[in-house]
Amino acid sequence: MNTFFDVNFWRSATTVVSLFVFIGILFWAYSPKHKAEFDEAALLPFQNDKESS
């Protein structure tokens, strides 16, 4: 039996890859160099309120 194609190996590999992707997204989202861009995007819902007043 070939253990490389064992379903438990693929489940474990998928879990590890998903963990690294999640950690990468966290680093990207909380990196200081993106803060200004995210602050600007956070104000987009209120942009129309300023124009109508």
Beta strands, then each sheet from edge to edge (+ up, - down):
end
